[in-house]
Amino acid sequence: MSIMKPLTIVLWVLRLLAAVILLHTLFFKFSASDESVYIFSTIGMEPWGRIGTGVMELIAAILILIPRTTAFGALLAIGLMSGALFFHLTTLGIEVKADGGLLFIYALLVLISSAILLFVYQSQIRILLNSILPKRS
């Protein structure tokens, strides 16, 4: 058996892990759940930060699931999760409203999955950059 089949399966597992977590948390952001409102109020970004972050997470999840755009979704997810982890470590704490650190763990899982996906699919970013940047002589 070729190495490509197991690698393809692993990459799809990483895609699904990141996308499912991102999509799962959207319900709480868009429904203004107490926990989401608390988080974004604490960091001074309620409601626009909550809604804007939700929209960006939806875009990231969709891009991650489309093979031709995986790198772009992963890059966006890395940025979003870096922000989430920053606020967990500086303002919110690892545990938020007695969640046992679940949101922190989710952010870490999405960050790690997305970093691996970006590494594997980095050529997608290079192709775009090569097509929009002027050629050097």
N, C-alpha and C positions, 0 to 999 in steps of 0.2 A: 504494500500500500504506500502510496506517495505521501510525503509530508504535507502536501497542500490540503488534503481533506481535513486532517486534524487541526491544522492552522486555521482553515476557514471556519471550522466549528468554534474554535476558541475566540476568533475575532467576532463572530456573531453573538457568542455568549457575552463578550465585553460590550458590544453594541446594545444588546437587549438589557443588560444590567444597568448601564448608564441611562438609556432611554426610559426604561420602566420607572426608575427612581425619579427622574426628572418629571415624567408625566404624572406619577403618583402624587407628588407634592403640589401639583397645579390645582387640584381640587381645593386644597386648604388655602392656597393663596387667593384664588378667584372667588371662593365662597366667604372670604373674610373670617376664617375661623379664629377663635380667640387666641390660639397659639401664634398664628401668622401675624395678626394685628399686634400682639404683644411684642414679637420680635422686631417688626418694622417700626413700631412706636419707640422701642428702646434705642434703636440706632438712628432715629430721627428721619425715617424715610416712609412713613405711613401717610397716605395710601399709595402714592405714586411709585414708590420703590417696590412695594409688594406687587402691584399690578405690572409694572415694567419688568421686574425680575421674572414674573410668571410668563410674560410674553416671550422674553428672551430664552427662558428655559424650554418653552414649547418649540421655538425655532431650533434650538440646539438639539433637542430630541429628534425632531424630524430630519434634520441634516445628518445626524449620526446614523439613522436607520437607512438612509439612501446611500448605497455604496459609492457613488461618484462624488458625494459631498461629505463623507465621513470625517475627513480631516478638518473641515470648516466647522462642523458641529462640535467636534472634539475640542478644537481651539476655543470656541465660544464657551463650552461647558467648563473648560479649565479656568477661564477668566471668571466665570460666575461662581464656581466652587472655591476659587482662591479668595474671592470676596467673602463668601459665606464662612469659610474657615477663619479668615482674618477677624471677622466680627465675633465668631465663637470664642476665639482666643483672647480678644481684647476687651469685649464689651458684654457679650451674652453669657459666656461660660460654656463649658462643654455640655453640661446638662441644662436644658431649657424647660422650665415648667414641669419638672419631674418626668422628663421623657427618657431618662436613663442614658442620655447621650446619643439617642437614635438619630437625630437630625445631623449631629456632628459626624457620626459613622456613615450616614448616607452621603454627605458631602465628600468625605474621604474616599468612599468607594467610587463615586462618579469621577472625582479628580484622578484617581489612579487608573481607572478604566480608560478615561479620555486621554491621559498621557500616553498610555500604551498604544491606543488607536492613532493618536497623532504621530507617534514615532513610526508606526507601520505605514501610515498613509501620507507621510510628509511629502511625497512626490506630487500629490494633488495641489499642495500649496505652491510648490516650485513651478509647476506647470502654469498656474494662474499668474504668478509673479513674472515669469518669463514672457508671458503674453502681454502684460500691461506695462512692464518697465522697458525703457529704451535700451536697445542693444548697444553694448560697448564696442568701440572700434579698436 
